[in-house]
Amino acid sequence: MRSQFRTPILFALIGLVGTGCHRKPSLTGVRATFGAVETTVAATTAGTVEAVQEAALGFSASGRVREVRVREGDTVKRGQILAEQENADLRSALRDAANELRRSQQLFRAGLISQATWDEAKSNLDRARAALDRTLLIAPFAGLVAELNLEAGSEAFPGSGTPALKLVDLLPRRILGTLDELDLGKVRPGLTARVRLPALSNQTFPAHVVRIIPYVNPAKEQDRTAQVELALESLDASRSVPVGASADIEIIIERKEKALILPTRTLIGVGASRRALVLKDGKAKRVPLKTGLGNYDRTEALEGIAEGDTLIYSPEDRELRDEEKVKVEVKPWP
């Protein structure tokens, strides 16, 4: 009696196992379509936003700070006084020198003093003005106060090591990055680029290549790289970019507005042996491809597939057999 019950149960289990072994893998895919495609080069490491002009300013004489006229983040004009030390005595000396020069000018014109005396009065005024200027911090160009290490009432000393004030210009920002030596032959001045800035919520800004510095760092401890300089296209956007921020750089080498494209992740192999898994009659068919432009996101297909063909993403846990039956959910793309 027991054997009569075991036999149907055993066959049922075998049937269930057999059914599981032949279950079609569930995969995702997309349809080949026409769209824009680019070949790009990315910087090997994050680039850096730099100002064209920077100045670390400090007093050239020791003294107590009387007044600080700016705050960090202020924009200033060229020649604007940013801060000054206590200098009432020097201002008085400058007024006296100016009065003496006017008096000497009148006497010289009247022939009552010599040329040497007149020249000495002019020199005295120049020395008084220079002495006062040493107590002033003056903006050498229009810019932004990026750093301020001054307070009214504190003592300031020349050569202390820490700049009293750091000023950066308001010109378009430049971006410095590094390129692998293998990519140097592809990049030239004038190529367009995209610069993504984490400091500005990962906003992406258009840019262009200004120059490639023709020197490859030969240090063995790191990849051999050369520097590339880019400029942001928009002056308004450039002014909002903080100096010193990191920048992810992608340079566009070539672009087509209309090409048959597929996701780069659907490609198998490299170079001339590239293939793709294409859904045909419910099966995953390995199809050889001839590819054109491409990057990490999408690749141009020159031969091997047609518009509307379904490209299958390879499963991560195993390799599909050629013409293996599959179940594919088609996702929208791009």
C-alpha positions as CSV (number, residue, x, y, z in Angstrom):
1,M,0.0,0.0,0.0
2,R,2.8,2.4,0.9
3,S,4.6,1.9,-2.4
4,Q,1.3,2.7,-4.3
5,F,1.2,6.2,-2.7
6,R,4.9,6.9,-3.1
7,T,4.9,6.4,-6.9
8,P,2.5,9.2,-7.9
9,I,4.2,11.6,-5.4
10,L,7.6,10.8,-6.8
11,F,6.5,11.4,-10.3
12,A,4.9,14.7,-9.3
13,L,8.1,15.9,-7.7
14,I,10.1,14.9,-10.8
15,G,7.6,16.9,-12.9
16,L,8.0,20.0,-10.8
17,V,11.8,19.8,-10.9
18,G,11.7,19.3,-14.6
19,T,9.4,22.2,-15.1
20,G,11.8,24.5,-13.0
21,C,14.8,23.4,-15.0
22,H,13.3,24.5,-18.3
23,R,11.8,27.8,-17.0
24,K,12.7,30.7,-19.4
25,P,14.9,33.3,-17.8
26,S,13.2,36.6,-17.3
27,L,15.3,39.4,-18.7
28,T,15.0,43.0,-19.7
29,G,15.7,44.6,-23.1
30,V,15.3,47.7,-25.2
31,R,14.6,48.4,-28.8
32,A,17.3,49.8,-31.2
33,T,16.3,53.3,-32.2
34,F,17.7,56.4,-33.9
35,G,19.1,59.2,-31.8
36,A,22.2,61.3,-31.1
37,V,25.5,59.6,-30.2
38,E,28.9,60.9,-29.2
39,T,32.4,59.7,-28.7
40,T,33.8,61.3,-25.5
41,V,36.9,61.4,-23.4
42,A,36.7,61.8,-19.6
43,A,39.4,63.3,-17.4
44,T,41.2,60.7,-15.4
45,T,40.5,62.5,-12.1
46,A,38.2,65.3,-11.0
47,G,39.3,68.6,-12.3
48,T,39.5,71.9,-10.3
49,V,37.8,75.2,-10.8
50,E,40.3,78.0,-10.9
51,A,40.3,81.8,-11.2
52,V,42.3,83.4,-14.0
53,Q,43.6,86.0,-11.4
54,E,44.1,85.5,-7.7
55,A,45.8,87.7,-5.2
56,A,46.8,87.1,-1.6
57,L,46.9,90.6,0.0
58,G,48.6,91.7,3.2
59,F,49.8,94.9,4.8
60,S,53.4,95.9,4.1
61,A,53.8,97.6,7.5
62,S,53.1,96.4,11.0
63,G,50.2,98.0,12.9
64,R,46.8,97.8,14.4
65,V,43.8,97.4,12.1
66,R,41.6,100.4,12.2
67,E,38.8,99.4,9.8
68,V,37.8,96.4,7.6
69,R,35.5,97.6,4.9
70,V,34.5,94.3,3.3
71,R,33.2,90.9,4.2
72,E,33.8,87.5,2.7
73,G,31.8,87.2,-0.5
74,D,31.7,90.9,-1.3
75,T,32.5,92.0,-4.8
76,V,34.9,94.9,-5.1
77,K,36.2,97.3,-7.7
78,R,39.7,97.9,-8.8
79,G,41.4,100.4,-6.6
80,Q,38.9,100.1,-3.8
81,I,40.2,100.3,-0.2
82,L,39.4,97.0,1.5
83,A,41.0,97.6,4.9
84,E,43.3,100.0,6.7
85,Q,45.5,100.3,9.7
86,E,45.6,103.1,12.2
87,N,47.3,105.9,10.2
88,A,46.0,109.3,11.5
89,D,49.6,110.5,11.8
90,L,50.4,109.5,8.3
91,R,47.3,111.2,6.9
92,S,48.3,114.3,8.7
93,A,51.9,114.1,7.3
94,L,50.4,113.6,3.8
95,R,48.3,116.8,4.2
96,D,51.3,118.7,5.4
97,A,53.4,117.5,2.5
98,A,50.7,118.5,0.0
99,N,50.4,122.0,1.6
100,E,54.2,122.3,1.5
101,L,54.2,121.3,-2.2
102,R,51.6,124.0,-3.1
103,R,53.6,126.6,-1.1
104,S,56.8,125.6,-2.8
105,Q,55.2,125.7,-6.2
106,Q,54.2,129.3,-5.7
107,L,57.6,130.2,-4.5
108,F,59.3,128.4,-7.3
109,R,57.2,130.2,-9.9
110,A,58.1,133.5,-8.2
111,G,61.8,132.6,-8.5
112,L,62.2,132.6,-4.7
113,I,63.4,129.0,-4.3
114,S,65.7,126.7,-6.3
115,Q,64.8,123.8,-8.5
116,A,66.4,121.5,-5.9
117,T,64.1,122.8,-3.2
118,W,61.1,122.4,-5.4
119,D,62.1,118.8,-6.3
120,E,62.6,118.0,-2.6
121,A,59.0,119.1,-1.9
122,K,57.7,116.8,-4.6
123,S,59.7,113.9,-3.2
124,N,58.4,114.6,0.3
125,L,54.8,114.3,-1.0
126,D,55.6,111.0,-2.8
127,R,57.2,109.5,0.4
128,A,54.2,110.6,2.5
129,R,51.8,109.0,0.1
130,A,53.8,105.8,-0.1
131,A,53.9,105.6,3.7
132,L,50.1,105.9,3.9
133,D,49.6,103.4,1.2
134,R,51.5,100.8,3.2
135,T,48.7,101.0,5.8
136,L,46.0,100.3,3.2
137,L,44.8,97.1,1.5
138,I,43.8,98.1,-2.0
139,A,42.1,95.8,-4.6
140,P,44.5,95.3,-7.6
141,F,41.6,94.2,-9.8
142,A,37.8,93.9,-9.7
143,G,37.0,90.6,-7.9
144,L,35.4,88.7,-5.1
145,V,36.6,88.5,-1.5
146,A,37.2,84.8,-1.2
147,E,39.0,84.8,2.2
148,L,39.2,87.3,5.0
149,N,41.6,87.0,8.0
150,L,41.3,90.5,9.5
151,E,39.4,92.1,12.3
152,A,39.2,95.7,13.4
153,G,41.5,96.2,16.5
154,S,43.8,93.2,15.7
155,E,47.5,93.5,15.0
156,A,48.6,92.9,11.4
157,F,52.2,92.0,10.5
158,P,53.8,91.7,7.1
159,G,55.1,88.2,6.2
160,S,53.0,86.4,8.8
161,G,52.3,83.5,6.4
162,T,48.5,83.9,6.4
163,P,47.2,86.4,3.8
164,A,45.0,89.1,5.3
165,L,42.7,88.8,2.4
166,K,42.4,86.7,-0.7
167,L,40.8,88.1,-3.8
168,V,39.7,86.2,-7.0
169,D,38.7,87.9,-10.2
170,L,35.2,88.0,-11.8
171,L,36.4,86.7,-15.2
172,P,35.1,83.4,-16.6
173,R,36.4,80.5,-14.5
174,R,38.8,78.0,-16.0
175,I,38.8,74.3,-15.3
176,L,42.0,72.3,-15.1
177,G,41.9,68.6,-15.5
178,T,44.1,65.6,-16.4
179,L,43.9,63.4,-19.5
180,D,45.4,60.0,-20.0
181,E,48.3,60.1,-22.4
182,L,46.5,57.7,-24.7
183,D,43.7,60.3,-25.2
184,L,46.0,63.3,-26.0
185,G,45.9,62.7,-29.7
186,K,42.1,62.9,-29.7
187,V,41.7,66.2,-27.9
188,R,42.3,69.6,-29.5
189,P,41.5,73.2,-28.6
190,G,37.9,74.2,-29.5
191,L,36.3,70.9,-28.8
192,T,33.1,71.2,-26.7
193,A,32.8,69.6,-23.3
194,R,30.5,69.1,-20.4
195,V,31.5,70.0,-16.9
196,R,29.5,68.6,-13.9
197,L,30.0,70.4,-10.6
198,P,29.1,68.5,-7.4
199,A,29.3,71.8,-5.5
200,L,26.3,73.1,-7.4
201,S,24.0,70.1,-7.0
202,N,25.7,68.3,-9.9
203,Q,24.6,70.9,-12.4
204,T,26.2,70.4,-15.8
205,F,27.7,73.4,-17.7
206,P,28.8,73.6,-21.4
207,A,32.5,74.3,-21.8
208,H,35.2,74.2,-24.5
209,V,38.9,73.1,-24.5
210,V,41.2,76.1,-24.4
211,R,44.6,74.4,-24.5
212,I,46.4,71.1,-23.8
213,I,49.6,71.5,-21.8
214,P,52.2,69.5,-23.8
215,Y,53.8,67.7,-20.9
216,V,53.2,64.2,-19.7
217,N,53.9,63.5,-16.1
218,P,56.4,60.6,-16.1
219,A,56.0,59.6,-12.5
220,K,55.8,55.8,-12.2
221,E,53.6,56.0,-9.1
222,Q,50.7,57.2,-11.1
223,D,49.2,57.0,-14.6
224,R,51.0,59.2,-17.2
225,T,48.8,62.2,-17.7
226,A,48.8,65.7,-19.1
227,Q,46.8,68.7,-18.1
228,V,44.0,70.2,-20.1
229,E,42.4,73.6,-19.6
230,L,38.7,74.4,-20.3
231,A,36.6,77.5,-20.1
232,L,32.9,77.6,-19.3
233,E,30.7,79.0,-22.1
234,S,28.4,81.2,-20.0
235,L,29.9,84.2,-18.1
236,D,26.9,84.3,-15.7
237,A,27.2,80.6,-14.9
238,S,31.0,81.0,-14.6
239,R,30.6,83.7,-12.0
240,S,28.4,81.4,-9.8
241,V,31.0,78.6,-9.8
242,P,33.1,78.6,-6.6
243,V,36.9,78.6,-7.1
244,G,38.5,75.4,-5.8
245,A,35.4,73.2,-6.5
246,S,35.9,69.8,-8.1
247,A,34.7,69.3,-11.6
248,D,33.9,66.1,-13.6
249,I,35.0,66.7,-17.2
250,E,33.7,65.0,-20.4
251,I,35.1,66.2,-23.7
252,I,33.1,65.5,-26.9
253,I,35.4,64.2,-29.6
254,E,32.7,63.6,-32.3
255,R,28.9,63.7,-32.4
256,K,26.2,62.5,-34.8
257,E,22.7,63.8,-34.4
258,K,21.0,60.8,-36.0
259,A,22.4,57.3,-35.8
260,L,21.1,53.8,-35.0
261,I,21.9,53.4,-31.3
262,L,21.8,50.8,-28.6
263,P,22.8,50.8,-25.0
264,T,26.5,50.2,-24.6
265,R,25.7,47.7,-21.7
266,T,24.0,45.4,-24.2
267,L,27.3,44.8,-26.1
268,I,29.4,41.7,-25.6
269,G,33.1,41.5,-26.4
270,V,35.5,44.2,-27.6
271,G,36.8,45.6,-30.9
272,A,35.9,43.8,-34.1
273,S,34.4,40.8,-32.2
274,R,31.6,42.7,-30.6
275,R,28.2,41.1,-30.5
276,A,24.8,41.7,-29.1
277,L,21.9,39.5,-27.9
278,V,18.9,40.1,-30.1
279,L,15.5,38.7,-29.4
280,K,14.3,36.6,-32.4
281,D,11.3,34.3,-32.2
282,G,11.5,34.2,-28.4
283,K,15.2,33.2,-28.4
284,A,18.4,35.1,-27.5
285,K,20.4,35.2,-30.7
286,R,24.1,36.3,-30.7
287,V,24.5,38.8,-33.6
288,P,27.8,40.2,-34.7
289,L,27.9,43.9,-34.9
290,K,29.9,46.6,-36.6
291,T,29.9,49.7,-34.3
292,G,30.8,53.4,-34.9
293,L,30.7,56.2,-32.4
294,G,30.0,55.5,-28.8
295,N,30.7,56.1,-25.1
296,Y,29.8,54.5,-21.8
297,D,26.1,55.2,-22.3
298,R,25.2,54.4,-26.0
299,T,26.9,53.1,-29.1
300,E,26.2,53.5,-32.8
301,A,25.4,50.3,-34.7
302,L,26.6,50.4,-38.3
303,E,25.8,46.8,-39.3
304,G,24.1,43.8,-37.7
305,I,20.8,45.1,-36.3
306,A,17.9,47.2,-37.6
307,E,15.6,49.8,-36.0
308,G,13.1,48.2,-33.7
309,D,15.2,45.1,-32.9
310,T,15.1,44.1,-29.2
311,L,18.5,44.1,-27.5
312,I,18.7,42.0,-24.4
313,Y,20.7,42.9,-21.3
314,S,22.9,39.9,-20.4
315,P,22.1,38.4,-17.0
316,E,24.8,39.0,-14.3
317,D,24.7,35.5,-12.9
318,R,25.4,33.4,-16.0
319,E,26.0,33.5,-19.8
320,L,23.1,32.9,-22.1
321,R,23.4,30.2,-24.7
322,D,23.0,31.1,-28.3
323,E,19.3,30.8,-29.3
324,E,18.3,30.0,-25.7
325,K,14.6,30.6,-25.1
326,V,14.0,33.7,-23.0
327,K,11.3,35.9,-21.6
328,V,12.1,39.6,-22.1
329,E,10.4,42.7,-20.7
330,V,11.0,45.6,-23.0
331,K,11.9,48.8,-21.2
332,P,11.6,52.4,-22.7
333,W,15.0,53.8,-23.9
334,P,16.8,56.1,-24.2
